[in-house]
């Protein structure tokens, strides 16, 4: 008896994703709970052992164009990973990928979809291994590294597959066309419609969320028939190397050339992203990172469809609240989570200079600020708990920025170093809260655990400033606290005009810097912070074209 295809084997997962994307209700294919009851009794131990076994070794990938090795990843918890990756001759690799991609392009939509679902399933089974790899390349605390780098990233990859499958199958493969001719016989034609991929997709990974920000582009391009080259950030290669290895294993087992998915590792001293991005064979580029390089890609890689997520300045407006303690606690966790090293973490918090109404009585501007600072300090008062929330600082540039801005006379809450048992060299810092003096001090993104409290004339002034900021500097998230329905309507109008998602009165269990796959759209593509949304139909539909042939019957 023949085995079911991967498409049939994973049909329930696909259908679950389709239903969730239409209803926007809570659903996940990959549980975020790292419980032994979910992932197996030995999963955590085996995953950590697999991660440690990869350290100080060559990560072997039998790819074309290898001319040596590269790799210099350093854990923000204080040790060198020592992993060496294949160093590629870009021309040789790209030429080979271009030469062999036709068979994958010709595979049926169901075949490609099934293989992508199988890849995601195998990635999920290695979530602990990938979690440790994410932790020790990005600095995320382990729980976040497991969840955001594992199941949440997998959900985002699955979301892209779901959108692409539905989009590709909207047009039938074959259609019979009848045109009435009155008394004459009708004209009858048979028309065939073929999904034709664009070419090679290039995924340029970031240092803070290597899997979460890469899986959507990787799977959106792969399922639509494109070959994919994955170019990780030099500081966070291992999580994507493991992912590429799994892709290649599944492809080879199904009779496809594994070079449909390849890894190009590079170094800060010898970067390869620009060289890859300008190759004429590269038709799709997915990038997360700095505004400068994102703009360069959009301006120079004109042969490709470029999807970018760049820097933004996220904002929160406080107008009033019926849960003052819940509001400050929610914001404290929001500012502390992964030390603010998220593209959705708010930087600027706007508060009327005359204060706000609360369930605990009227609060002056200074009282609101003091309560917020106290909540952040209390949350991070215990070192063990703080380390589990903050994680470690990924880059020296972020550390230097915290030091630079922490010496001024506008410091509301200074940042402090947090020790972590077992990792004496970990670079852990609590949030730095500053009072803004003028708009020039807070209008640009200051990535990391730095935030500003900004006094405004009133909430109307706050709304105007936020709208201008989003339109001109970009944002991925926007939060507002108010007991006034009129203010909330105005905030939603601002969000629609500026093109940014808004969260209202978050006080418990959900934070403005978190988004849920299949329900929340990540970014909108409507402001300078990103030109695409994760995920929607527009994110997948331009990765292929439909070519038709027709003939008389």
N, C-alpha and C positions, 0 to 999 in steps of 0.2 A: 504494500500500500504506500503510495507516494506521500511525502510529507507536505503539509500545507505551506504555501508561499509565505514570506514574511508579511506581505500585505494582508493575507487572510489571518495570519497569526496575531497581528497587532490591530486588526480591524476595530476591536472594541475601544482601544485607546484612541484611534483616529476619530471614531464616531463620538466619543466623549468630548474630544477637543472641538469638533465641529459644533456640537450642541452648546458647549460652554461659550464659544466665540459668538454664537447667535444670541444667547440669553444673557451673557455677561454675568452669570451667577458664579458662585465659588465652585471651583473644580480644580483638581490637580491629578496628574497621572503619576507624579513622583513625590511621595510623602516627604515632608521637610523634617519629620521627627526622626532623629538618628537612633531610634530605639532598637535593641536586639530583636524585639518582636516584629519589627518591620524589615530590617535589613539582614537579620541573622545573628546568631549568638556570637560569632567570631568576627563579624564584619569590621568592627572598629579596630580590633587588634591586627587583623590581616591587612587592613588598609594602611595602618601606620607602618607595619612591617614592609609593605610594598613600597611606600614612599621612602623609607630609610634605605631600602635596598637599591634605590635608584641614585642615591647620593654618591658623589665622588667616582662616577663611572661615565662611560660613553653611552649616550642614548642612541641606540642603533636604529636607523631607518634606511632601508635599501632603496635610496632614491637616486635618480640620475644627476650628474653634474657635481658630485661631491669632490671638493678640493682641499678638505682639511676639517678642522673642528673649531667650534666657537662656544662661548658660554662663560658668564661670570656672575651668575645670580647670587645675591647675598640675602639671607633671611633678615627681615627687620627685627627678628628676635635675637640676632647677634652671631650668626655663623654663615660661612660660605657653603652653598649647596654642592659645588664642585662637579656639577653635571656638564658634560661636553656634548654638543649637538653637531650634526653634520653642517659644515659650511659649504654653501652652494655657489657654483658658477651660475649666475642668474640666467644668462643667455642659453646655456645648455639645458637648464631645468625647464625654462619656459618653452623652449622649442620642443622638448620631449612631451611636455604636457599638451601642447597644442596638437602634436602629431597623433596622440592616442585618445583624445577626448571624444572622438566621433561615436564609438560604441555606447558610451554612457548617454550621449545626446539622443541616440536612437532607441534607447530602452524605453519601455512603456511607462506611462505616468504611474501605474500601479507598482511596477517593479522598483522604480526609483523611490517612490513613497515608502514602500515596504522596507527597503534597505535603510533609508533614513530612520525609520521607526526602530529598526533593529539596532542601529548604531546608538540611538538615544537610550534604548533599553540596556545595552551593555555599558554605556557610560554611567547610567544610574547605578548599576551593580558595582561600579568602582568609585562610588561617591565618597567614601572615606579616604581612599588614596588621593583622589583629586582634591578633597577638602584639605588634607595636610599640605598638598602642593600649593594650593591657593593661600593657605595660612602663611606659609614660609616664603612666599614670593611677594605677596601684597601687604602683609602685616595684619590682615583681618584676624580677629580672635577666632578660635576654632569653630564655635557654634555658628558664627556668621559665615565663615569660610565654607563650612559644610553645606549650609542652607543656600546662601547666595551663589556660591561657586558650584554647588551640586544641583539639588532638585529645582531651585528657582531658575537657574540658568537652563536646565534641561526643559523646564516648562516653556521658557521663552523660545528655545529651539523648536520644540514641538509646535508651538503657536505658529511659527513661520511655516512649518510643514503643512499645518492645517489650512492656513490661508492660501498657500500656494496650490495645494491639492484642489481645494474648492474652485480656485480661480482657473486653473488649467482645465478642469473637467466641466466648466460651465459651457464650453463650446463642444459639441459632439464631434467625435472623430470622423463620422460619416453622416451625410444627410442626403435625402432624396428631394429634389426640387421640382415642383410641378407648377408651371405657369399656364393658366387657361388661355386658349386661343379662340374663344367663341365657337364657331362651327367647325373650326379646324382642330386637329389633334393637339393636345397640350404639348408644350415644350417640357421635356423631362431631362433632368441632368442629375448626375451623381457628383457630390462635392466631398472632397476629403480635406480635413483640417489637421495640420501637424504642428505640434508645439516645437519650436526651434529655439534652443538656448542662445544666449548672446555670445558666449565664448569662455573666457577664464575669469573667475571671480577672485579678487584679492581681498583678504580680510586682514586688516592691520589692527592688532590687539593693543589694549591699554594695560598700564601697570597695576591698576587698582582692582579691576574686575575683568580679568582675562577671559573667563568663560562666559559670564553673564552678558558682556558686551560683544562677544564674538560669535556665540552660537546662533543668534538670529540670522546674521549675514551668511555664516557658513552653511546653515541648513536651507535657507531661502535660495541660495545660489545652487546648492547641490541638488535639491529635489527638482528644480526646474531644468536640470540637465547640464548645468555648467560644471566644468572642472574648478577646483578651488585651491588656491595657494594661501596658506595661513602664515602670516608674518607677525609673530608675537612681539610684544615689547621686550627689549633685552633684559629687563629686570623681572619678567614674569613669563618665562618660556615653558617651564615644566607642565603646568596644567593643560596647555594647548598641545604640547608634544604628546602627552598621554591621549588626548582626544583625537589627534591626528592618527596616532597608532591604531586606535580602535576603528576609526573610519577605514583605514587601509586594510585591516584584517577582514572586516566584513565584505568590503568590495572584492578582495582577492578570493574569498570563499565562494562568492557568487559568480566568479568567472570574469570579473572586470579587472582591468589593469589598476593596481592600487595607486598609481600615480595620478589618478583622478583627484586625489587629495594629497597635498604635499605640505611640508613644513620648510620655511626658510627662516632660520635663526640668524640674528646678526648681533652686532655690538654697538654701543654708543659711539665708539671710535670709528667704526666702519659701517655706517647704516646703509640699508639696502631698500628702504621703503620707496624712496623717490625713483630709484632705478627700476624697481618692479612696477610702480604706478604708471610710468610712461611707456611701458612696453605696449606695442600696438595690439598684441593678442589679449591684453587685459581689458575686458569690457565692463566689468563691475568692480567697484571698490567700496568696501565698508570700513569706516574709520571712526574710532573714538579717541579723543585726545584734545590737544591744544587748538585754540582758535587759529593760531598762526599756520600750523601745518594743515589743518582742515581747509582753510581758505586757499592755501597753495594747491591742494589737490583739486578743489573745485575750479580753480583758475587754469591749471596746467594739464591735468589729466583729462583733456577734452574728448579723448577717444572712448571714455568710459562713462557709465552711469555711476555717479558718486553719491554715496549715502554717508552723511557726516553727523556725528554728535560732538559738539565743541563746548567751550566754556560758556557758563551762564552765571547770572547773579540772581539767586533765588531769594524770595522775599516772604515775610510774614507781616500781616497787619493786625494789630491788636486794637480793637475799638471798645469792646466791653465783653464781659463773660459772666455766665451764671455758675461757673465752676472754676474759680480762681486757682485753687490748689491743683486741680486736674490739668488745667492749662499749663501752669508752670512746670509741672512734672512731665507732661508730654513734651514740651519744648526742651526741657533739660535732657531727656533721652534722645530727642531728635538731634540736638547739637553734639551729643557725646558719641553716638553710634559710629563706630569705625573712625573716631577722631575727625568727623566731618569730611572724610575723604570720599564723598559720594557726590555725583553730579546733581543730586536732588536735595542736598543739605542746604537749609536756608542760611544765608549770610547776613541779610539785613532785616532787622525787626523794627517796624515803624510803630511808634506809640505817641499819641497826642501829648503835647507838652503840658496840657492842663489835666492830664490823668484820665482814668477810665472808671466806669461803673462796674462793680462786681457783686457777687453774692455775699462777699465779706465787707461790704461797704465801699465807699469811694476810695480809690487808690491814686496817689499822685504818680507822676512819671517816675520819680526816684524810688517810690515804694514798689512799683511794678518791676523796675530794673533790679532792685535789691532782692526781691522775691525770686526772680528768675536766676540770678547769680547764686542765691542760697540753694535753690533746687539743684542746680548743676553741681555745686560743691557737695551737697548731701549725697547725691547719686554716686559721686566718685570719691566719697570719703573713705570707703573701705578699699584698700589697694587690690585685693583679690577680685572683688566685684568690678572695680574700675578697669582692671586689665581685661576682664571678660567682655566688657562693653566697648572700651576704647580701641582694643587691638594696638598695633604699633604703627608708627609713621613710616610710610613706604619709601619716601625719597628724602635725600639730604636737602633739596631745595625747599621742601615743606618745613622741615625742621628749622632751617635758616630763617624762613619767613616768620614762623612763630616767635623766634628769638628777636628778630628785628622789630616786629610790631608790639612785642611785650615790654618794651622799655619806655614807652611814651607816658605822658601824664594823663592820658585819657583811658587808662586801664581800669575797668570795672572789676573784672575777675582775672587775676593772673593765671597763667598756665604753669602747671608743675609736672615734674617727672614722676612717674609711677613705677616702682619696682615690681618685678614679676618673678616668683619663685621658679628656679630652674633655668631662667634666661636672664642672666645678670647684665647682658649687653643690649637688652630690648630697648627700643626707642619709643617709649610710651609717654604721651603728654595729654593732660586734661585740656578742655576748651579754654580759649582765651576770649574774653568778652570785652569789647571796647565801646566807648561812647563816640559817636560820629561828631565831628566838628563842622564839616561841610560835605557837600555831595561828592567832591573830588576824592574824599578819603575812602568812600565805600562803593563807588560806582563800578569799579573793576573787580573781577573775581579774584579773591585771595584764597586759593585752594587750601583746604586743611581745617584744623580746629580753630578758626578765627571767625568771630561774628561781631556785628555792630548793632547797638541799640541806637535808633535814630529818632530824635524828637521832631514832631511835625506840628503844624498849626492846629490841625484837626484831622479827622478821618478822611474827609474829602481831599485834603492835601496829601495824605498817605496814598490814597487811591490814584491820584494824578501822578505822583512820583513813581509808583510801581508800574503804572501803564507805560510811562515814558521809559523806565528802566528796561522793561521786558522788550519793548519794541526796538530799543537801541542797543542793548547789551545781551539780550536773550535770557531765558530761564527755562528750566525743566519743571520746577514746582513753584507753587504759590499757596500760601495758607492765610486764612482770615479767621479772626475771632470776633463775634458780635452777637448781641441779643436782639438786634434790630433787623427785621425782615427787609426793610428798605436798604440798609447798608449791605446786606448779603446779596440782594438783587444787583446793587451797583457793582459789587465785587465780581459777580458772575459776568456782568456786562463787560467789565474791564478785562476779565480773563478771555472772553470771546474776541474782543477787539484786538487784544495783544497776542492771542494765540498761545495760552498757557493753561495747563490743568490747574484747577483750584480745589483745595480741601478746606472744609468748613468745620470749625469748632471741634477739632480733634482733641479728645481728652483721655482716651482709654483704648489701648490695644492696637491702634492704627496710627501711623506716623507719616508726616507729610513727605518724608524722604523714602518711603516704601511704595512700591507698586506691585500689583498682583497680576500675573499673566492670565490671559483669557477674559479679564474684567477691566483692568486699568490699561489705558494706552500710555506708554512711556514716551514722553515728548509728543509734540504735535506736528513738527515740520513747518510751523507758522511763524517762528521767530528765529533770531540769529543763533540760538543755542543748538539747533538741530534742523536739518532739512528733511527729516523723515520721522515716522512714528513706528514704535515697536508695539505691536505689529498691526498693520492694516493692509487692505488690498493693494494700496499704492506701493507698499514696501516690497511686494513680491511681483506685481504684474509687469513691471518693466524689466524683469530679468529674463524674459523670453518674448518671442513674437509668434504669432500664428501664421503659417504659410499654407495657402490652399491650392488645390488643383481641382479642376472640374472638367467633366466630359458629358457629351450627350449620351443618353440611354436609348 
